[in-house]
Every structure is written in C-alpha cells, then in structure tokens.
Amino acid sequence: MTSGDLTAALALGFSAFLVGLSGAMSPGPYLTVTITRTLRDGRLAAFLMLVGHALLEALLLIGFAFGLQEFLKRPSVAMGMALIGGTVLLWMGYGLLKGALTGTIAADLQAAEEPSAFGPVLHGALVSLSNPYWTLWWATIGVKLAADGLAIGPVGVVAFFIGHELADVAWYAFVILAVSSGRGLLSDRIYRWIIGGLAGFLIYLGATFVWDGLPF
C-alpha cells in the first residue's frame, strides 16, 4: 500500500462519513424505532440495533466489493454508477436543502411506535432492510462508493465502511443520549443548519460524480 492509496482511502472514508451522516440524520423509520427502543428498553438495546444495522451493511458491502468486483470494474458500469449515484445525490441534496431552508424538516425526538417482538440486533437489521430509502441508497450511492473503495484496494473498502458506520454511530449516539437524558440537546434551528451544510456537500459530491461519469 502506497501513501497515495492511504490518502485516497482517508478521503473516501471522510466522504462516506459526511454522506452517511446526511442519511442518518434524515427523519425516517430507523430514527423512530431507535427512540422507541431507548425509551422502552434503555440505551444498550438502542445501541444493539446499530449492531444489527452494521452487520447487514457489512454483508452488502462484501457482496458489492468482492462478489461483484469484476463487474464493478468495467468502464461502462463505472460510468453508469457515477451518473446514477450522482443524480441520486443531487436529488437527496436538493430535498434536504429545501427542507432546511423552508423549515419543513425538524429533529423529532419524541416519535414512538408499537413495541417489536424481535430482539434489538435483528430489529435493527429488519428496519433497515424494510426501508425503501435505505435500499435506494445502497443500490446507487452505496455501490458507487464501494466501487471507489475497491479501486483503491482493501484499505479503501475498509475506509468506506468505517466512515459510513461512524456516521451512524455519531448521530444515533447523540439521539440515544438526548432521548434518555430527557433534555433538549438539539434545537430545530441548529439541526437545520447542519442539514443544510450536509446538503451542500451532497450537491457538490453529486455534481462531481455526474461530471466524472460523462463520456468526454
């Protein structure tokens, strides 16, 4: 492994962290379930849900990066992934930026749902698997970043995975702490500023992907 590979891997890991953080912070079913688990079963159960989520994504990444490595290396496939992944990133970035500017997006830390019959690890994996947004993310952006990691080598794939999972841990650790402590640690205004900044990064990265994928 060269110093250039390490630098590229670190850059990919940082990008994966920011992209992952924008997805993790978006309101959705996983946030609702995490809050419910925290209130009903405590912090440990909520953190164990993250374990199930991470295990599911590790299996996906192994399939993408190694089971499909020859397919992902084809120039036409790389071009298509760049265009599709970039378009989805632009769409996500626009939606988040619009929500942040208009005030229609908020950090709802009071959500609740019916108790689950599954253990927290399995529940975390099932909630992720049943979320269409999660499936779309991995089918487009996830596979593109995995291919970028594969182009660097095993260290690139590991950097992508660690960066992505750290984003989930960082956000949901905060959510679990905020819910279990019973204090308002995040105002809607600060939340929207963070979301707006992440949206700007998604738009930049999406434009970069699309530009790289154009046939010239």
N, C-alpha and C positions, 0 to 999 in steps of 0.2 A: 504494500500500500504506500503510495507516494503522498507527499504533503499536499499536492493538488487534490488528490482523492479525499483526503481528510477535510480540506477546506470546503470542497463541494458537498460532502456529506453533512458538515455542520450547517451550511447554508440551506440545504434541503430540510434538515431537521428543524431549523428555525421557521422556515416557510410552512412546514407541516404543523408546527405548533400554532402559528397565527391562523392558518386556515381551519385547523381543528378547533381552536378557541371560538372562532366565529360561529361554527356549527354547534358547539357545546352550549354557548350562551343563548342561542335562539330558543324561544319558548317552544315546548313540544311535549310529547308523552313521556319521554325519559325524565324530564325535569319534574313533571307531576308525580311520577312514580317515586322518584328519589325523595321528594318532600314527604310523601305519604309514609314511606319506609322509615324515614328519620323520625317522624312524629310518633309512629306506632311502635317501631321496633328498636329505635336507637341508632346511633352513629355507625356502629360496626356493621349492622345489616345493610345500611346505605352504601358503605364502602365496599362490602362484598358484592353488591350489584355491579360496581365498577369492575370487579374482577371478572364477572361473567361477560360483561361488555368487552373487556380487553381480550379475553380468551377467544371470543367469537371473531374479533377483528384480526387476531394473530393467525387463526386458521384461514381466513380470507386472504391475508397477505401472503402466507406461504403458497396458497394456490395461485395467486396473481404473479408473484415474483419468481417462483421456481417451477411450478407446474406449467405455466404458460410462457416461460421466458423466451423460447424461440419465436413464438407467435408475436410477443410484445416487441421483439427486436426488429421486426420487419418495418422498413421505412414508411410504407403506406399505412400500416397500423399506427405507428408513432404519429404520423401526420393527422390521422383521423382522431386519435385520442387527444392531441393537442387542441384541435378545433372544437371537439365536443366538450372536453373538460374546460377549455377557456370560455366557451359560451355559457356553460352552467355556472361558472364562477362569476361571470358578468351579470347573469340573471340573479344569482344569490346576492351579490354585492349591491345591485340596484335595489332589490327588495329591502335589504337591511338598512341601506342609506335612506331610502324613502320613509321607512318606519321610524328611524331615528329623528329625521328632520320634521316629520309631521306629528310625532308624539304618539303614534299608534302602537308602538312596541314598548313593553314595560317588563320589569323583572317581577313577575308574580310569584312571590314566595309563600303564598297562602293556599296554593292549589291542593286538592285532595281527590282521592279516588277510592273505589272499593278495595278491601283487603285482597291480597293474592294468595292462592292456595300453593304457590310454588316457593321454594327456598330462594333467598336473595341472589345467589350466584346464577341459578337457572333463570330467575325472573329478569335479571339484568340482560342476559343474552336474548331472551324471548321478546322483551320490549324493543330491543334494538332491531331484531330480525323482523318484527311486525311493522316497523316504521317505514313507510314508503320513502320518506325524505332520506333516511339512512341508506336505503338500498340504492337510491338515485346517486347519492354522494359517492358511494364505493364503486358503482358501475361506471362513473365518469371521472370525477376528480381523483378518487382513491386509486384507480387503476393507472391513471396518468402519473401520479406521484410515485407509485410503486415501480413503474417502468423507469422513471428518472433515477430512483434508487438503484435499480438493477443495472443501469448503465454505468453507475459508479462502481458497483460491486457489492458484496455482502455488507460492508460497512455502511453503504448508502441505504440499503433496505432497513438495517437496524436503526439508523439515524431517523429515517422517516417514521418508523413505528414508535420509537421512544418519544420523538417530538409530538406526534399525534396523541399518544396516550397521556403525556404530561399535560396537554391542554385539557383533556377531560378531568384529570386529577385536580388540576389547579382550580377549575371552575366549580366542580362539584364538591370539593373540599370546602370551598367558601360557602356554597349553598347549604351544605350539611351543618357547618358551624353557625351560619346565620339563622337557620331554622331551629336548631337545638338550643341556641342561646336565647332565642326569643327577642333579639334586638334587631332593629332596622339598620343593618350594616351597609346597605347599598340603596341609595336613592335612585328614583327613576331618571333624574337628570344625569347623574354620573353614569348610570347604565347606558343611557342613550349616547353619551359622548364616547364611551368605549366601543359600543356597537358601530357608531359612525366611523371611528378610526379603523376598525377591522373591516368595515365595508369598503373603505377607500383602498385598503390593501388588497382585498379580493378583486376589486375592479382593475387595479394595476396588474396583479398576477394573471387575471383572466385575459387582459389585453396582451400580455406577454406571451401567453400560451397560444392565443389565436395568431399573433404575428409570427411566432415560430412555426406554426402549422401551415401557414400559407405557402403555396407552391411556387416560390420565387426566391 
